Amino acid sequence: MQTDEFFERGASIVDRLTNTQEPPPWQLVLVTGALALLLVSYGPLWRMARNVVTIVHEGGHALAALLTGRRLDRITLHSDTSGLTVSSGKPYGPGMILTALAGYPAPPLLGLGFAALLGADRITLMLWTSIVLLAAVLIKVRNLYGAFTVVTLGGLIFVVSWFGTDIVQAAFAYLAAWFLLFAGLRPVIEMQRGRRRHWGNPGGVGSDADQLAGLTKLPALFWVVVFAAIAGAALVYGGGLLFSEATGICVPLVSSGSCPAPSI
């Protein structure tokens, strides 16, 4: 790429960050939603795509730790799609509770935020927000596989946003938003299945729900339900937002405009 072309493309990115883009065809929005659902529901694809969910999950723990005044030590991401975020501070109290709580809601809530940006036709802003968030996670990643995964994902988003056509950028952005919305519930189900397999062996249970049970004295199942409720609400609202903005079909409480009153 020539220097002039590089600066011209950079100026175009800056302009797109501060302005809206043309919304994609409604067919693209629905097709990317179907593809995202396939990524979440089909096992072999899910095993690869789940790495993205793990990055966001651990990023949620890390952000909560920082916001509550804890010292963030490290983030590790493993090839089996598990992860660990270590922070220092009181092993009890609101800060620790919020840190333990933040992991599972992070993917669906981020998907909801992305859906809001896409609903406002801020496609480029959504892509570069992803890059910034990944860079922030990378600072605290302390293992090679984790660094490789974060850099690869960030590099992919950069290539799409820098070289991709408008339709390619839109397809990638909507696929990412749909994926995070759909992917919010499956890890909660997997966690509960893992807890059931370890019933009768408390020493083998270390899920976020069990940690919260120990911190709050509320049963772990209560926290499983909380995680599932957040994921479900984000999917309903975020999915409804993407659907209504793409098709023009008014979805009550979701559409940007007020729905007309039903005719009698």
C-alpha positions in Angstrom: 0.0 0.0 0.0 1.4 3.4 -1.0 1.8 6.1 1.7 -0.9 8.4 0.1 -3.3 5.5 0.0 -2.5 4.6 3.6 -3.3 8.1 4.9 -6.4 8.4 2.7 -7.7 5.1 4.1 -6.9 6.2 7.6 -8.7 9.5 7.1 -11.7 7.5 5.7 -11.7 5.4 8.9 -11.7 8.5 11.1 -14.5 10.0 9.1 -16.6 6.8 9.4 -16.0 6.7 13.1 -17.7 10.0 13.6 -20.5 9.5 11.1 -23.1 6.9 10.4 -23.1 4.4 7.6 -25.8 3.2 5.3 -27.7 0.3 6.9 -27.2 -3.0 5.1 -30.0 -4.9 3.3 -32.4 -6.5 5.7 -31.6 -9.9 4.1 -28.0 -9.6 5.3 -29.1 -8.9 8.9 -31.3 -12.0 9.0 -28.7 -14.2 7.2 -26.0 -13.2 9.7 -28.4 -13.9 12.5 -28.9 -17.4 11.1 -25.2 -18.0 10.8 -24.6 -16.8 14.3 -27.2 -19.2 15.6 -25.5 -22.0 13.7 -22.1 -21.1 15.2 -23.6 -21.4 18.7 -25.8 -24.5 18.1 -23.4 -26.7 16.0 -20.9 -28.4 18.3 -17.7 -28.3 16.1 -18.2 -24.7 15.2 -19.1 -23.8 18.8 -15.8 -25.3 20.1 -13.9 -22.8 17.9 -16.1 -19.8 18.3 -16.3 -20.3 22.1 -12.8 -18.7 22.3 -14.4 -15.4 21.6 -16.9 -15.8 24.4 -14.1 -16.7 26.8 -12.2 -13.5 25.9 -15.3 -11.4 26.6 -16.1 -13.4 29.7 -12.7 -12.9 31.2 -12.7 -9.3 30.1 -15.9 -8.8 32.1 -14.2 -10.1 35.2 -11.2 -7.9 34.6 -13.3 -4.7 34.0 -15.4 -5.4 37.2 -12.2 -5.9 39.2 -10.8 -2.6 38.0 -14.0 -0.7 38.5 -14.3 -1.9 42.1 -10.8 -1.0 43.0 -9.2 -4.4 42.9 -5.8 -4.9 41.4 -5.9 -6.9 38.2 -3.0 -9.3 38.1 -3.4 -11.4 35.0 -5.7 -13.0 32.5 -5.0 -16.5 31.0 -6.9 -18.1 28.1 -6.6 -21.8 27.3 -7.0 -23.9 24.2 -9.9 -25.8 25.8 -11.8 -22.4 25.8 -11.5 -22.1 29.6 -10.0 -19.0 31.1 -9.0 -17.4 34.4 -8.8 -13.8 35.7 -6.8 -13.2 38.8 -7.2 -10.0 40.9 -5.9 -9.0 44.3 -7.9 -7.4 47.1 -10.4 -8.5 49.8 -11.6 -12.1 49.2 -15.1 -10.9 50.2 -17.3 -7.9 50.0 -19.0 -6.0 47.1 -15.9 -5.8 45.0 -15.3 -9.5 45.0 -19.0 -10.2 44.4 -19.2 -7.9 41.4 -16.0 -9.3 40.0 -17.3 -12.9 40.2 -20.7 -11.8 38.9 -19.4 -10.0 35.8 -18.2 -12.9 33.6 -21.3 -14.6 32.3 -23.3 -11.4 31.6 -20.4 -9.8 29.7 -20.9 -11.5 26.3 -24.7 -10.9 26.0 -24.4 -7.4 27.4 -21.6 -6.6 25.0 -23.8 -8.0 22.2 -26.6 -5.7 23.3 -24.3 -2.7 23.2 -23.1 -3.7 19.7 -26.8 -4.1 18.6 -27.5 -0.5 19.9 -24.5 0.8 17.9 -25.6 -1.1 14.8 -29.2 0.1 15.3 -27.8 3.6 15.2 -25.9 2.8 11.9 -22.5 3.0 13.7 -20.9 0.0 12.0 -17.3 1.3 11.9 -17.5 2.6 15.5 -18.7 -0.9 16.6 -15.7 -2.6 14.9 -13.1 -0.2 16.3 -14.7 -0.4 19.8 -14.0 -4.2 19.5 -10.4 -3.5 18.6 -9.9 -1.1 21.6 -11.5 -3.6 24.0 -9.3 -6.4 22.7 -6.2 -4.3 23.1 -7.2 -3.6 26.7 -7.5 -7.3 27.4 -4.2 -8.0 25.7 -2.4 -5.8 28.2 -3.1 -8.3 31.0 -3.0 -11.6 29.1 -0.1 -13.6 30.5 0.1 -16.8 28.4 1.1 -17.4 24.8 -2.1 -19.0 23.6 -4.2 -16.2 25.1 -2.1 -13.6 23.5 -2.2 -15.4 20.2 -6.0 -15.7 20.3 -6.6 -12.0 21.2 -4.1 -10.7 18.6 -5.6 -13.0 15.9 -9.1 -11.8 16.6 -8.1 -8.2 16.8 -6.1 -8.5 13.6 -9.1 -10.0 11.8 -11.3 -7.2 12.9 -8.7 -4.6 11.8 -8.4 -6.2 8.4 -12.1 -6.2 7.9 -12.5 -2.6 9.0 -9.5 -1.3 7.0 -9.8 -3.3 3.8 -13.3 -4.6 3.7 -16.1 -3.1 1.6 -19.1 -1.6 3.2 -21.1 -4.8 2.8 -18.3 -7.0 4.2 -17.9 -4.7 7.3 -21.6 -4.8 7.9 -21.8 -8.5 7.5 -19.0 -9.0 10.0 -20.4 -6.5 12.5 -23.9 -8.0 12.5 -22.5 -11.5 12.7 -20.5 -10.5 15.8 -23.5 -8.8 17.5 -25.8 -11.7 16.8 -23.2 -14.2 17.9 -22.6 -12.6 21.3 -26.4 -12.3 21.8 -27.0 -16.0 21.0 -23.9 -17.1 22.8 -24.9 -15.6 26.1 -27.1 -18.5 27.2 -25.2 -21.7 26.1 -22.2 -21.2 28.5 -24.7 -20.8 31.4 -26.3 -24.1 30.4 -22.9 -25.8 30.1 -21.9 -24.5 33.5 -25.1 -25.9 35.1 -24.5 -29.2 33.5 -21.0 -29.3 34.9 -22.3 -28.5 38.3 -24.8 -31.3 38.1 -22.0 -33.8 37.2 -20.1 -32.7 40.3 -23.0 -32.8 42.8 -21.9 -34.7 45.8 -18.3 -33.6 45.3 -18.2 -30.0 46.4 -14.4 -29.8 46.1 -14.7 -30.4 42.4 -17.1 -27.4 41.8 -15.5 -24.0 41.1 -18.0 -22.3 38.8 -18.8 -18.6 39.1 -22.2 -19.5 40.5 -20.6 -21.6 43.2 -18.1 -18.8 44.1 -21.0 -16.3 44.3 -22.9 -18.8 46.6 -19.9 -18.8 48.9 -19.6 -15.0 48.9 -23.3 -14.2 49.3 -24.9 -17.3 51.0 -27.5 -17.3 48.2 -27.7 -20.7 46.5 -25.7 -21.3 43.4 -28.8 -22.1 41.4 -30.1 -18.6 42.1 -27.0 -17.2 40.3 -27.4 -19.6 37.4 -31.0 -18.2 37.0 -29.6 -14.6 37.2 -27.1 -15.4 34.5 -29.7 -17.0 32.3 -32.2 -14.2 32.8 -29.6 -11.5 31.8 -28.6 -13.5 28.7 -32.3 -14.1 27.7 -33.2 -10.4 28.2 -30.3 -9.2 26.2 -31.1 -11.6 23.4 -34.8 -10.6 23.3 -34.0 -6.9 23.4 -30.9 -6.9 21.3 -32.3 -9.3 18.7 -35.5 -7.3 18.5 -33.5 -4.1 18.0 -31.5 -5.6 15.1 -34.6 -7.2 13.6 -36.8 -4.1 13.8 -34.1 -1.7 12.5 -33.4 -4.1 9.5 -36.9 -4.9 8.5 -38.8 -1.8 9.6 -41.2 -4.0 11.5 -42.2 -2.3 14.7 -41.3 -4.3 17.8 -42.9 -2.8 21.0 -40.4 -1.4 23.6 -37.5 -2.1 21.1 -38.1 -0.1 17.9 -36.5 3.4 17.9 -39.8 5.0 17.0 -43.1 4.5 18.7 -45.3 1.7 17.3 -48.6 2.8 15.9 -51.6 1.9 17.8 -53.4 -1.2 16.6 -56.4 -0.5 14.5 -59.7 -1.6 16.0 
